Structure formats: structure tokens, C-alpha cells
Amino acid sequence: MDNLFKIISTRRSIRRFDSERNVDLETLKNMVKLGSLAPSRMNRQPWQFIIINDKETRGEIFKNILWGVKNPVNKNFADINYAPNSYVAILTDERIAKTGYEYETGACAENMMVYAWGLGIGSVWIHSINRENIIRLLKIPKEIKLDSVLALGYPNHVSKIIDIQDGCSYSTDSKNNLLVPKREIKKITFLNTYGNY
């Protein structure tokens, strides 16, 4: 169990990847299987997946990630030379769930990211994407919604936790390592009643 604690406590988003190392297809299939085992309200399991490891398709996906829309620091990671070498598109079948699926896809994505990190594979869960282009590229039918894209590969930088100072936005150091502010656990956890430490 200590190993699982270490995996979860050290997993951070990775946005710069080693272009020389590929994630093998069997690992990607196992990742998707674990994603599909996530908890789901009323066991409705609205998810579907597309594994993307073809070089040309990966390149097109990379072009349709909207680097820097939410945080300008992400523009540092828009270099194709450090692009993810695999993706998993997380889809939702709207015939099963039109609303509320975000909780389920969140649990699903977390399962996949934790498994990946346990194998030394970095990931970043991306919502800022050009959906129309990716839907067209991946030939996703109308009744299926593109929720998000999970980018994967072996890390080419480190993500470090720092104490929160002026907000939750992450930044980088001089080596393009991510500095990720996190709230102190003792300030957000109470015992039996709110405000009781």
C-alpha cells in the first residue's frame, strides 16, 4: 500500500515528453481497461475511448491542443519536439448520459493517469482542445461527445509541488520544470466539524 501512496502523491501533470520513447500498445490497452473500471453513477458507464499512437494522427492532435489558453505558461510546452507520443481520447455516449458525466470521466481519467505514473509514464488531462477538428480527424459520430484528451509519454521535465503563495496557477523554473502550488492539508481538513482541527 505504501507504493500506491507514493504513486498517487507524486503524480503531477507532465507537459513535455521524451520523443525517443514510445508507450507500447499493450500498456495503452491496459490503461483504458482500468479507466473503464472507474466508479460510475448507477453503473451507467457512459465512456468510450480512442487510443491514438499513429505518428501522423498524433501530430494532428498536437496541433489542435490549445496551448496557453487557460495558463500562458503552457505555451512553453507547445514544442512539437517534446510532444506526447500517445493519446487517449475520452468520449461520452450521449445516449447513455447527456449530463453529469463529468464526474465519471474524471474518475476514469484518474484511474488511467495513476496507472500510467506507476509505470513511469507521464500524463496530462487536456480539455482546452479544438474539438471540431479532433472530432473530424477521429471520425467521432454525432451521438458521441469528445470529453477530453489524455496525453501520454515518458517525462522530459519534473513537476514539483510548492507551497501556495498568490494563487493556484502553476509556473516554471529556469529548466522548464513545472512548479505546482498546492494548498496545505492542515488548512483544508477538519475533524468531525468544520473548523475543528
FENJOZI-V832618 format. One record per residue. RES is the residue in three letters. SS is DSSP state (alpha for helix, beta for strand, coil for the rest). PSI is psi as a letter, one per 20 degrees, with the letter a starting at -180 (none if undefined). Layout:
# FENJOZI-V832618
res;ss;psi
RES;SS;PSI
RES;SS;PSI
This chain:
# FENJOZI-V832618
res;ss;psi
MET;coil;h
ASP;alpha;h
ASN;alpha;g
LEU;alpha;g
PHE;alpha;g
LYS;alpha;g
ILE;alpha;g
ILE;alpha;h
SER;alpha;i
THR;alpha;i
ARG;coil;p
ARG;coil;r
SER;beta;p
ILE;coil;p
ARG;coil;i
ARG;coil;p
PHE;beta;q
ASP;coil;o
SER;coil;i
GLU;coil;i
ARG;coil;p
ASN;coil;q
VAL;coil;p
ASP;coil;q
LEU;alpha;h
GLU;alpha;h
THR;alpha;g
LEU;alpha;g
LYS;alpha;g
ASN;alpha;h
MET;alpha;g
VAL;alpha;h
LYS;alpha;g
LEU;alpha;h
GLY;alpha;g
SER;alpha;i
LEU;coil;j
ALA;coil;q
PRO;coil;q
SER;coil;p
ARG;alpha;p
MET;alpha;k
ASN;alpha;k
ARG;coil;h
GLN;coil;m
PRO;coil;j
TRP;beta;q
GLN;beta;r
PHE;beta;q
ILE;beta;o
ILE;beta;p
ILE;beta;o
ASN;coil;i
ASP;coil;p
LYS;alpha;g
GLU;alpha;g
THR;alpha;g
ARG;alpha;g
GLY;alpha;h
GLU;alpha;h
ILE;alpha;g
PHE;alpha;g
LYS;alpha;h
ASN;coil;j
ILE;beta;p
LEU;coil;m
TRP;coil;p
GLY;coil;j
VAL;coil;g
LYS;coil;h
ASN;coil;o
PRO;alpha;h
VAL;alpha;h
ASN;alpha;h
LYS;alpha;h
ASN;alpha;h
PHE;alpha;j
ALA;coil;k
ASP;coil;o
ILE;alpha;h
ASN;alpha;i
TYR;alpha;k
ALA;coil;q
PRO;coil;q
ASN;coil;j
SER;beta;q
TYR;beta;q
VAL;beta;o
ALA;beta;p
ILE;beta;o
LEU;beta;q
THR;beta;p
ASP;beta;o
GLU;coil;i
ARG;coil;h
ILE;coil;g
ALA;coil;o
LYS;coil;h
THR;coil;r
GLY;coil;j
TYR;alpha;i
GLU;alpha;h
TYR;alpha;g
GLU;alpha;g
THR;alpha;h
GLY;alpha;g
ALA;alpha;h
CYS;alpha;g
ALA;alpha;g
GLU;alpha;g
ASN;alpha;g
MET;alpha;g
MET;alpha;h
VAL;alpha;g
TYR;alpha;g
ALA;alpha;g
TRP;alpha;h
GLY;alpha;h
LEU;coil;j
GLY;coil;j
ILE;beta;p
GLY;beta;q
SER;beta;q
VAL;beta;p
TRP;beta;o
ILE;beta;p
HIS;coil;h
SER;coil;n
ILE;beta;q
ASN;coil;n
ARG;alpha;g
GLU;alpha;g
ASN;alpha;g
ILE;alpha;h
ILE;alpha;g
ARG;alpha;g
LEU;alpha;g
LEU;alpha;j
LYS;coil;l
ILE;coil;p
PRO;coil;r
LYS;coil;h
GLU;coil;i
ILE;beta;p
LYS;beta;p
LEU;beta;o
ASP;beta;g
SER;beta;r
VAL;beta;p
LEU;beta;o
ALA;beta;p
LEU;beta;q
GLY;beta;r
TYR;beta;p
PRO;beta;q
ASN;coil;j
HIS;coil;r
VAL;coil;q
SER;beta;p
LYS;beta;p
ILE;beta;p
ILE;beta;r
ASP;beta;q
ILE;coil;p
GLN;coil;f
ASP;coil;k
GLY;coil;a
CYS;coil;i
SER;coil;p
TYR;coil;r
SER;beta;a
THR;beta;q
ASP;coil;a
SER;coil;i
LYS;coil;j
ASN;coil;k
ASN;coil;q
LEU;beta;p
LEU;beta;o
VAL;beta;o
PRO;beta;p
LYS;beta;q
ARG;coil;q
GLU;coil;p
ILE;alpha;h
LYS;alpha;i
LYS;alpha;i
ILE;alpha;j
THR;coil;p
PHE;coil;r
LEU;coil;o
ASN;coil;g
THR;coil;q
TYR;coil;p
GLY;coil;i
ASN;coil;p
TYR;coil;none
